[in-house]
Amino acid sequence: MSQDRIIIYDTTLRDGEQCPGASMNQREKMEVAHQLARLGVDVIEAGFPVISRGDFEAVRAIAREVRGPMISGLARCVPKDIEAAARAIQPAGKRGRIHVFLGTSKIHRQYKFGKAQDEILRLAVQGVRLARKHCPNVQFSPEDGSRTEWDFLVRIVEAAISAGATTINIPDTVGYATPKEYGAMFAHVLANARGARNVVFSAHCHNDLGLAVANSLSGVQNGVRQVEGTINGIGERAGNAALEEVSMALRTRRDVYGPADTGVKVSEIMRTSRLVARMCGFVVQRNKAIVGDNAFAHSAGIHQDGILKKRETYEIMDPQEIGWGVTELPLTKHSGRHALALRLKHLGYRLAERNLEAIFARFKALGDKKKFVYDDDLATLVDAAASDVVEVWSLDYLSVTSGSGVVPTATVRLTRAGSGRASTTHKDAGTGDGPVEAALRTIDRITGRQGKLLDYQLRAVSAGKDAIGEVTIKADFGKGQVLTGKGASTDIIEASARAYLNAVNRSFARAK
């Protein structure tokens, strides 16, 4: 690989998913992983296999089914972690990578581990050596590297390289670094650590001070040849470096960064951003660089005049190049199964025939309510039809009375799936401060689940007065069960009820 080539290491499915409320199930992770492959990322960090059976299975499934990128599994410098990661990535064969990490800063050594420098060195070497026994491609990260003393950082990097690490990632774990010092840190380590020129150095930056992308680019200017981050910048706390921003900065400012470039297919950026937003339930802020709704919007008269005369007067990137632009061909209720299948294929969905049948039925029902069914509407239908949450309870009927001077009242009829017997229906009514609360309280009464609503988000999926409303809720069902649910309908009260039921059904699944 050329020295000017920047490896893109995507950790949306690991570090991104650690963002509270951004949890994805295996089907959703698989959809994102396939799209990341289409985007052209070099490495997908698919998860942290040891933390749960679900994470292990998701990493293993991605390693087995996703072609193109290298598949990486995260592990602490602990034998059980490393062995779990090795088993999970095994189906990827030569495209597998084990990423081991260990805290190295003074505050981590003193308060997290209670260990001296020499003991941390010994654990790091043991971890890398064990990983190398399972996999020839090993990445080592000194956690909280940006706050680690530079002399110790050089020592532990040398030790990791000597033990067999092929990539050294020095993360700004808590987003504390500034671009000048983060770049200087890499320059120092590359100049002083034996063997540093024989491995790839990587930057992994968090956005606590809003400097994740700037720090990553400073790393590139000082010898980094791998950048880690997430789509839309999602991640713990304030998030990670947004990979779409890093990629477009390198591409747009070659006068600053020289020939350094990525293998990212920029035409897939918008599609990837939208998919990740849908799958994790995190709406992209309107003023987000590159992929926000306002990224290429011009309202000022002077700006509009300039754009009409020459686009480059107020746009430094071509929006169509990264996937913006009018590409939709809306379907109607008269469209057939074949037209629907072709459109879904164009949008990047690979569906089994039985799933297509379920989506077609929902599509026809939606077509009766709307004049046009747009791409975002179709994406919502796919999400709903392909959910892997077992529907213990499903919505059969909903009627709400509300208005000025009227006590909001909801009548709800739910169907409970039978376990070895016929399903049963249950009906009740309840009141609340508004129609949504009335519906949710009634669902609580029927299901016996008491969820405390922590977050409620509503967005219009597509344009027009008949747009689908997609509701994402987060509810606390007690005993550590904080669950997310999604629902969609042209009626926002129905969408709210479906979203809450989705979370209720997840709570039943967790209780097993």
N, C-alpha and C positions, 0 to 999 in steps of 0.2 A: 504494500500500500504506500502511496506517495507520502512524503513528509508533509506535504501541504494539505493532505486529506484529514478532515476532522471527523472522528468517529462519534456518532450520535448514540448515546446510551439512554434509552427511555425507561424511566422508573415510574410511569403513570400507574401501573398495576401493583406497585409495591409502596413506594413513598407517597405517591399521589393518593392511593386508597387509604392511607393512614390518616388522611384529613377527616376529622369528625363528621359523620353523616355521608361520607362519600363511598361507603362500602358497596362493592359489586358482587353479584353472585357469579357462578362459574360460566353461565351462558353469556352474561354481559362482559366478563373478562375476555372470553373467547372472541366475541365480536370486536372488541377493542384491539386485541392482539392481531387479528387478521388485518384490520385497518392500519395498524402500525407497520405491518409488513408492506402493505401497499404504499404507505407513506415513504418507505425506504429507510427506516431507522436501522442502524447496524446491530444494536443489542437491545433486547427486551428483558428487563428485570421483571420476571413474571410473578415474583412473590417471595415470601419468607416461609419456606416449606415446613419448618419445625413448629410453627406457632399454632397450627390447627390442621385437622384432617382435610378440611375444605381448601385451605391454602395449598397443601401438598398436592391434592388432586388437580387443582387448577393449574399449578405449575407443570405437572406431569402431562396434562392434556394439551397445554400449549406447546410443550416440548415435542409432543407426538404429532400434532396436527399443523402447526404453523411453520411454513417454509420460508427460507430467506435469512432472516435475522438470526444472530446468536441468541440463545436463551440462557438467562442467568438466574440463579437462585441465591438468595441472601442467607448468610449464616454467621453467627457469632463464632469466635475462636473456641468453640466447644465441640467435642467429638460428636455428640448426638445431633447438633445442628448441621455440621458438615456432612455427616452420613445421610441425613434426611435430604439435604440439598442435592447430594450426589445421586440418590435414588430418583428424585423428582426430575432432574434434568437428563437422566440417562437416555430417554428416547430421542433426544436431540443429537446424540452421537458426538461427532467432532464439533458440532455447533454449540456444545454445552459449555457453560462457565460457572464456576463457584466463586461467589463474592464473599470473602470473610472480612470481618471488621472487629476492632477492639479499641476502646477508649484510651487515649494517650495523653490528654492534657492534664495539667497538675490537678485541676478541680475534679476530673474524672478519676484520676489515680487515687486521690486522697479520700474523696467522699463516696464514690461509686464502688471502687474495688478495694480500697485500703491496702494498696500494693505499691511497692517501690518500682523505680524504672526498670531495674534488672528483671524483676518478675514479670512485668508487662512485656518486655522484650522476649522472654522465654515463652510466654503464652502465644505471642504473635508468631514466632517461629514454628512452634508446634502446630498451630492452626494452619499455617500456609503449607507446611510439609504434609499434613494429613490430607488437605484438599488436593495437593498435587498427586497423591497416590490414587485419587479417584478421577482426576481430570487434569489434562495438560494446560488448560487455560484457567488461571487463577488470578483473581483481583483482590488486592488487599487495601483496606481503608483504615488509617489511623483516625478513629472517630474524634471529632472536635479538633481536627488537625490544625485549623487556623488559630487556635488558642494554645497549641502545644509549643513548648520552648524549641527554638530552631535547632539547637545542638542535639536535643533528644529526637526531634523529627528526622534529622539526617541519620542518626543511629538506627532508628527503627525501620526506616525505608531501606537502608543498606541490608539490615537483617532479613527483611521480607524478600528482597530481591535475591539474596543469597540462598534463601530457603526455597525459592522457585516461583515467586510471584511474577506474572507477566504484565500485569497492569497495576500501577500504583495510583489510587485515588486519594487526594487530600481534601476532605470535605470541610466546608464552612458550615458545620452542623447547626449552629444556632444563629446564623446570619449576622455575625458580629464583625466580620472583616470589611475593610474598604478596598476598592479596586487597587490602589497603589500598594498597600501592604500585602494583599493576596497575591498579586503578580510578583512582588519582590520575594515572597516566600517560595514560590515555585522556582524562580531564578536561582535562589540560594541553594535549594535542595538539588536541583539539576547540576549545579556547579560543584557541589561538595560531596554528594552521596556516590560511593563507588557503585558502578553498574547502572547508574541512572540513565545513561544514554542507550541502554540496551532494552529498556522497557517503555511502555506507553504511560504517560502521566495524564491523570484525569481530574477535572474540576466538578465538584458537586456542591452547589450553593443554595442556601435558603434565603428567603426574602424578608426577613424580620425588619430590616432597615430599608427595604425596597431596592436592594443593590444586587440581587441574585444574578441578573443578566449581565450587569456591568462587571461584576466580579468574574463571571465565567469568561467574558471576552478579554478581560485583563489576563486571565490565565492563558488564553490562547496566544496572546502577545508575548508571553514569557515561557513558551515551550509546551504548553498543554496540547495534546492531540486527541483527547476524548473529552466531550462535554456531556454531563448528566443533567437530566431535567425531566419535566413532565409536560404533557399537553395542557394548555390553558394555565400553566403554572400552579396547578392544584398541588396540595401537599400539606404536611403538618404545619400548624400555626398559620403563618402568613404565606405558606406555600414554597414551591421550588422555582428554580429558573425555568421560564417558559421556553420550551424548545422551539416553538414557532418564531419567537422573538430572536433567539440566538441565531437560528438558521437564516432568517431574513436580514439580520444585521450583518452577518458575514457576507451574504450575497450582495447586499446593497452598498456596503462600504468597503469594497475591495481596495479603495485608495488608502484605507487605514490598515486593514487586516491582510492585505496582499492577496496571494492566490489561495489562501486557506479557505476551504469550502467543504460542504457536506454532501452526502449522497441523497439528501432529502428531495423527494419529488414535490416541489412546492405547489403544484396544481392540486394536491391532495390535502393541503393544510386545512382549508375550511371544512371539508367533509370530516376530517379527523376531529377537529375541534367540536363540531356539532355532535358527533357521535359520542365523544367522551362526556360532553355536557349532559346529554340525554341519559347515558348509562349510569352516571354517578349522581344525577339529580342536582348538579351545580350549574346554575345559569351563569353564562359568561357576562361580565359587566359590560355595559354598552360602550364605555370608553376604553375598553381593553385594547392594547396595541395589536395590530395585525388582524385579529379575529372578532373584535367587538363590533356591534351594529353601527357604531359611529366612527369606526376606524377610517372609513373613506366617505363620510358624510360631510357635506359642505352647505352650511346654511347662510353664512354671511354673503351679501351681494357681491362684494369685491372678490371673494374666493370663487363664487360660482362663475363670475365673468372670466376670471383667469383660467379656470378649468375648461370652460367652453372654447377659449382661444388656444390654449395649449395645456394639456393635462399636467405636465411636469411642473407648472408654476406652483401648484399646491399639493401635488402627490409625488412622493419619492419612490413609490412602488406602483406597479400596475395591478389593480385589484383583481382583474380577470386571471392574471398569472397564478394567483394563489387560491383560485377557486371561487371568487366572488363573481357576480354577474347573473343574468337571467338565464337559468338552465332548466327551469321547471316546465313540464308539459302537463298541466293538471288534468286528472281523469274526472269522469262524471259517472253517475249511476248507470249510464248506458254502456260503459266500458266493460269489456269481457275479461275473463280469467287470463287469457293470453297477454292482453295489454298490461294487466296488473303485474303478471310475472315478469314481463320484459322491463317494466319500470323498476320493480324491486331489484332485479339483477343489475340495472344501471346504477342504482343507489348502493350497490355493494353487498346486498343480502343474499346469502346462500341458504335456501329453505327446502326442507323436505316437503313432499307432496301433501302430507297430512297437515303440516303447518300452513301451507299455502291455501288449503281449503278453508281452514279456520279464519285466516286473514281475509279471504275473499268474501266470506259470509259477513264479517264485520265491515268490510269495505262497502258492500251493498247496503247494509243498514245505515252507514254513515252517508252514503250517496243519496239516500232518501231525505236526509236532513239538510244537505249542503248542495249548492250548485256545482262547486268544483272541489275535488279532493287533491290537495297539494302534496308535495314530497314530504314535508314535515308531518302532515296528517298520516301518511303511509308509515313513516318511521314510528309514530306513536302506536299505530295498529300493530306493527311488528313487535314492539316492546310488550304490549299487552298480551298478545297471543302466545309469545314465546316464553313468558315468565315461568320460572321453575318453582314458584311457590305453590304448594298444594292448596287448592281452594277448599278449606274446611267449610267456610261460609261464603256464599255468593249472593249478590244482590238480585232479588227477583222483582221487587216493586218499591217505588219511593214516591211519596206525595208530600209536599210541603206547603203549609199555609203561612204566609208572612205579609207584613205590610205595616203602614203607619197606624198605630192604635190597636194592632192585633198581636196577641201573644204568639210568637213563632212556634209552630207545631209541626212535627214530622211523623208520618206514618210509614213504617218500614216493614217489608216482608223479606226475610232471608231464607235461603235454602241451605240446609246443613247436609253435607255429603255423608252418606251412610258408610259404615265400616262393616262390610259383609251383609248389609241390609239396605233396604230402600232409603233414599234420601227423605228428609222431612222438612216441612216449611214452618217457620215461626214468624209471628206478626206481633208488633207492638207499636205504641205511639208515645211520644215524649215532647217536652218543651225545652226551650233554651233561650239565651239572649238574642240569638239570631237563627236563621234557617240552617246554617252549617252546624252550629252547636246542637241544635235540636236533633238533627239527623245523627250526629255522632253519639250523643247521649242515648238515643234509642238503640243504636247498634250495641253500645255497652250493655244495655239492659238485656238484649236478646242473647248476646254471646257470652255474657258473664265476665268479659274482659274490661278492665278499667284502665284506659290509657290517658295519660296526661299529655296534652298537645304542647310540644316544645317549639315547633316551627311549622309555618304554613306558607307555601309559595304557590302562586297561581300565575301561569303565563299563557298567552295566546299562542298556540302552536303555529298557526298560519294567519294569513291576512283575511280581512272581511268581517262583517257582523256575525256571520255564521261560523266563525273560527272554532276549532276544537280548543277547549280549555284544558290544560294539563296541570294537575295539582300534585305537588310533592309535599308530604308531611313528615314530621319526625315526632314520634310519641314515646313516652316513657311508660312501660308496663310494669315497672318495679323489678327488683332483684337483678339490676344491671341490664335489663332489656330495654335499650333505647334503639328503636327500630324505625326504618324509613319505609314509606309506602308511596306508590304512585298510581294515579288514576286519571282517566281522560274521558271527556264527553263534551258535546256541544252545550250541555247544561252544567254549569259550574257546581251546583249543589250535588248533582249526581257524581260529577268528577271527584268532589270532596269525599263523598261517601265511599266511592270505589277505592280511593287512595287510602282511606282509613281502614277499610276492610282488608286491603293488601297488607297493611302493617299488622292487623289483628291476626291474619292467617300466618304471617311470619312468626308471631308470638306463639302460636300453637305448635309450629314446626320446631321452634327453639325449646319448647317445653318437653319434647319427646326424649 
